[in-house]
Amino acid sequence: MLNSFLRSDANSASCAVFYQPKAPKELERFKKRR
């Protein structure tokens, strides 16, 4: 259950990075979360 949530969250983050490559703040926030 937790693994499924993490996988979904990571997938959403990846999509955000792919669709918004010019978002260094979002990328840094994602790195801090991991």
C-alpha positions as CSV (number, residue, x, y, z in Angstrom):
1,M,0.0,0.0,0.0
2,L,2.8,2.4,0.9
3,N,4.8,1.3,-2.0
4,S,1.9,2.0,-4.3
5,F,1.6,5.5,-2.9
6,L,5.3,6.2,-3.3
7,R,5.2,4.9,-6.9
8,S,2.2,7.1,-7.7
9,D,3.9,10.1,-6.1
10,A,7.1,9.5,-8.0
11,N,5.2,9.1,-11.2
12,S,3.4,12.4,-10.7
13,A,6.7,14.1,-9.9
14,S,8.3,12.7,-13.1
15,C,5.5,13.9,-15.2
16,A,5.8,17.4,-13.7
17,V,9.5,17.4,-14.4
18,F,9.0,16.2,-18.0
19,Y,6.3,18.7,-18.7
20,Q,8.1,21.5,-16.9
21,P,11.8,21.2,-17.5
22,K,12.2,24.8,-16.4
23,A,11.3,24.3,-12.8
24,P,14.5,24.1,-10.7
25,K,12.6,25.0,-7.5
26,E,10.2,22.0,-8.0
27,L,13.1,19.7,-8.7
28,E,15.0,20.8,-5.6
29,R,11.8,20.3,-3.5
30,F,11.5,16.8,-4.9
31,K,15.1,16.0,-4.1
32,K,14.6,17.2,-0.5
33,R,11.5,15.0,-0.1
34,R,13.5,11.9,-1.1
